[in-house]
Amino acid sequence: MLCHGASTFPGFCLGGRPAFRDRAHRASSSRTQGAWQAFRAPGLEKFLVPAIFLGSFTRQRTRIQAKSSGPAAHYINKNLRVTNVGPKGLGVVATAPLARGELLLEEAPLLVFQHQSFEVIFGDLQDVLFDDRTFDLWETSLKETVNSQCGSENTAKFWELADTCSAPGVKTALGIARTNALGLDEDSAGLFLFLSRFNHSCEPNVHHSWQEDRGMKVLRASCSIAANEELCISYLSLLALCAPTRERLGEISDRFGFDCACRACSAGARRMRDSDWRRERLSQLCAALSKEEHRDHGVGRADEIRLHLRKRIPLFFEVDEEGRQELESSLQGQRGLENESFAGVVESIDMSTGLREAVALLDEELHGHPAARALLFFGAFRRAEAARRLSAAKSLAKAAWNATSTAEGSTSWRAQWLQVESERLEHLEQKLEQRKEENQQGAANDQAKTLEIGCVWPLNAF
Ligand SMILES: C[S@@+](CC[C@H](N)C(=O)[O-])C[C@H]1O[C@@H](n2cnc3c(N)ncnc32)[C@H](O)[C@@H]1O
């Protein structure tokens, strides 16, 4: 499982698992077959392994870090239970009601895959495993790492984890890693013993965030959860979660090797159509809010900040000719932003209207998804700040801070950064009010706002 999240939503860890298979090879395999069968399909044994790979293989161990021993998790909420949840296998359910934002789990990874091990096991270089010899080398190495470095209790727990990538009845260390690893950031993944029991849902009720400074994944309830309800995270990025059902199912099958049986993906035709429409709209609004527009184009009142909505880009580029043309014009429009073109814009709306609509859609489709909410408010905050709207920027920073605290806890670095930012804006607003009262020179104060509001935020803040 990986956090390949973000594309248009930079830096905010919004779920997702590592891709464990090349799409082209996947296409030739049956959906129901284990990944390994696709992986080791007859005829592919002769796949040429780049020499550089075999040459550097001996150094791979340094790239799989193992936690030597100790308990699986730092904190597990007492109201969680791992149990059989039907065809999905094991899952985690609530044994008592859980509140929105409640801390559910804090866990450090048992294994961390970085650099070459990440690329080979989950990333762009996984093709090398089509070669039996390379597969065996990586399998042996991973096994040795687990057996020699994880301690007997954790090693036993590792081998108990699900492996839906190998042939039925077979477990391999690589299969377990691929079935269970979760993304930490763009180029590393971690395997967690307890967290691995959480199933995926396209309507997740739990958010997981990687808190690098603490070396932990932190899980919190995204909404109120009733007793006996299953707790599910999202293996997909927010961008992919907002895609229509057909695309999501393809993405999950393609990247993670199973057919999603969540409520959203198994809905009846009408409900699915409505949900797809809402997600499409949400996707457009999210993209518009997280985009930095250099100049405020378009019609509308002078004091409005406009959002320019464009057509959503499909997750797969397998589109027909008509679709390709539409996509090209949409992409052109997005590139055109650099020279401030309107191309590809299908609708322009006032930012506060768009923000309200997006929040309502999040509530309806994704249980309010606090991390996505934080992202929306953060995007709007940046736009308000760029437009020198002090009061709006202050409330938006506060709203982003609230949502981030729900998603990740108030001690996460993002929440703390937003808290400082909203306090700074609050203070600035008070100062300006004070000055206004003192000299009653509104125009001069406006100028002061323009000069003082500018702030610097870390580029990877969200
Ligand atoms: C990380 S494991 C989750 C825990 C697993 N169910 C177990 O028994 O340990 C991921 C596997 O769970 C199953 N799974 C998770 N979410 C699912 C979903 N929404 N629909 C169907 N199967 C799912 C798939 O077999 C997937 O490969």
The ligand as a Tripos MOL2 file, in Angstrom:
@<TRIPOS>MOLECULE
LIG
   27    29     1     0     0
SMALL
NO_CHARGES

@<TRIPOS>ATOM
      1 C1         -3.5130   -4.9570    3.3000 C.3       1 LIG1
      2 S1         -4.5340   -6.3320    3.1070 S.3       1 LIG1
      3 C2         -5.8940   -5.9320    4.1310 C.3       1 LIG1
      4 C3         -6.1470   -7.0060    5.1650 C.3       1 LIG1
      5 C4         -6.5270   -8.3400    4.6170 C.3       1 LIG1
      6 N1         -7.9760   -8.3820    4.2990 N.3       1 LIG1
      7 C5         -6.1770   -9.4770    5.5620 C.2       1 LIG1
      8 O1         -6.9010  -10.4730    5.5940 O.co2     1 LIG1
      9 O2         -5.1380   -9.3820    6.2120 O.co2     1 LIG1
     10 C6         -5.1050   -6.0340    1.4650 C.3       1 LIG1
     11 C7         -5.9380   -7.1550    0.9000 C.3       1 LIG1
     12 O3         -7.2310   -7.1740    1.4950 O.3       1 LIG1
     13 C8         -8.2470   -7.3830    0.5190 C.3       1 LIG1
     14 N2         -9.0600   -6.1490    0.3990 N.ar      1 LIG1
     15 C9         -8.8030   -4.9630    0.9910 C.ar      1 LIG1
     16 N3         -9.7500   -4.0640    0.6900 N.ar      1 LIG1
     17 C10       -10.6280   -4.6660   -0.1230 C.ar      1 LIG1
     18 C11       -11.8000   -4.2400   -0.8160 C.ar      1 LIG1
     19 N4        -12.2900   -3.0050   -0.7130 N.pl3     1 LIG1
     20 N5        -12.4360   -5.1450   -1.5970 N.ar      1 LIG1
     21 C12       -11.9790   -6.4070   -1.7240 C.ar      1 LIG1
     22 N6        -10.8650   -6.8630   -1.0980 N.ar      1 LIG1
     23 C13       -10.1890   -6.0140   -0.3130 C.ar      1 LIG1
     24 C14        -7.5150   -7.6460   -0.7840 C.3       1 LIG1
     25 O4         -7.3430   -9.0370   -0.9000 O.3       1 LIG1
     26 C15        -6.1730   -6.9850   -0.5740 C.3       1 LIG1
     27 O5         -5.1550   -7.5490   -1.3560 O.3       1 LIG1
@<TRIPOS>BOND
     1     1     2 1
     2     2     3 1
     3     2    10 1
     4     3     4 1
     5     4     5 1
     6     5     6 1
     7     5     7 1
     8     7     8 2
     9     7     9 1
    10    10    11 1
    11    11    12 1
    12    11    26 1
    13    12    13 1
    14    13    14 1
    15    13    24 1
    16    14    15 ar
    17    14    23 ar
    18    15    16 ar
    19    16    17 ar
    20    17    18 ar
    21    17    23 ar
    22    18    19 1
    23    18    20 ar
    24    20    21 ar
    25    21    22 ar
    26    22    23 ar
    27    24    25 1
    28    24    26 1
    29    26    27 1
@<TRIPOS>SUBSTRUCTURE
     1 LIG1         1 GROUP 0 **** ****
